[in-house]
């Protein structure tokens, strides 16, 4: 699952680069929090498997998912204040939170099924 999360992170990195290239700094700051959860899962898995030489335990995986999802949701709330119109804020918050919830459920289910 670390590879899938890494690919998701690369997609968000491409979006951030595109927004930065177009001088859309507000959207850069709004896109970055969506990559926190997949990036933290990939990095935690890489640290456990490659550096420590052990498989990531369920407790560590669930803690990483929970804390990174909370950080991402907090950042989404803060980033929504930078968007000017209500037409942009509400869908951004809803989709951002749903993305984190759905990806968190998928990752949690994956780690609990492999136990």
C-alpha positions in Angstrom: 0.0 0.0 0.0 3.0 2.3 0.4 3.5 2.3 -3.4 -0.1 3.3 -4.0 0.2 6.1 -1.5 3.5 7.3 -3.1 1.8 7.5 -6.5 -1.1 9.6 -4.9 1.6 11.8 -3.4 3.3 12.3 -6.8 -0.1 13.2 -8.4 -0.6 15.9 -5.7 3.0 17.1 -6.1 2.3 17.5 -9.9 -0.8 19.5 -9.0 1.2 21.7 -6.6 3.9 22.3 -9.2 1.3 23.2 -11.8 -0.4 25.7 -9.4 3.0 27.1 -8.4 4.0 27.5 -12.0 0.7 29.4 -12.7 1.3 31.7 -9.7 -1.8 30.3 -7.9 -0.3 30.3 -4.4 -3.6 30.0 -2.7 -4.3 26.8 -4.5 -0.8 25.5 -3.8 -1.5 26.0 -0.1 -4.9 24.4 -0.5 -3.5 21.3 -2.4 -0.6 20.5 -0.1 -2.7 19.2 2.8 -4.3 16.6 0.6 -0.9 14.9 0.2 -0.2 14.6 3.9 -1.9 11.3 4.6 -0.5 9.4 1.6 2.9 10.9 2.1 3.1 10.1 5.8 1.9 6.5 5.2 4.6 6.0 2.5 7.4 7.5 4.7 6.4 5.5 7.8 6.3 2.3 5.8 9.6 3.1 4.2 11.2 3.8 7.6 9.9 0.7 9.1 10.7 -1.7 6.3 13.9 -0.3 4.8 15.7 1.4 7.8 14.5 -0.6 10.7 14.1 -3.9 8.8 10.7 -4.7 10.4 7.1 -4.7 9.2 5.1 -1.8 10.4 2.8 -2.8 13.2 -0.9 -2.2 13.2 -0.6 0.2 16.1 2.0 2.3 14.4 0.1 2.3 11.1 -3.1 3.4 12.8 -1.3 6.1 14.8 0.3 7.4 11.6 -3.1 7.4 9.8 -4.9 9.1 12.6 -2.4 11.9 13.3 -1.7 12.6 9.6 -5.5 12.7 8.8 -6.0 15.1 11.8 -3.1 17.4 10.6 -4.5 17.3 7.1 -8.0 18.2 8.1 -6.8 21.1 10.3 -4.7 22.4 7.4 -7.7 22.1 5.1 -9.7 24.2 7.5 -7.0 26.9 7.7 -6.5 26.8 3.9 -10.2 27.3 3.3 -9.9 30.7 4.8 -7.6 31.8 2.0 -10.2 31.0 -0.6 -12.2 34.1 -1.4 -15.7 32.9 -2.4 -18.1 30.7 -0.5 -18.6 28.7 -3.8 -15.0 27.6 -3.5 -14.7 27.1 0.3 -17.6 24.7 0.9 -16.7 22.1 -1.9 -13.0 22.3 -1.0 -13.7 21.5 2.7 -16.2 18.8 1.9 -14.1 17.1 -0.7 -10.9 17.5 1.3 -12.4 16.0 4.4 -14.1 13.1 2.4 -10.7 12.4 0.7 -9.0 12.0 4.1 -11.8 10.0 5.6 -12.1 7.6 2.7 -8.3 7.1 2.3 -8.0 6.7 6.1 -10.7 4.0 6.0 -9.0 2.2 3.1 -5.6 2.3 4.8 -7.0 1.2 8.2 -8.9 -1.6 6.5 -5.7 -2.7 4.7 -3.6 -2.8 7.8 -6.2 -4.5 9.9 -6.8 -7.2 7.1 -3.0 -8.0 6.8 -2.7 -8.6 10.5 
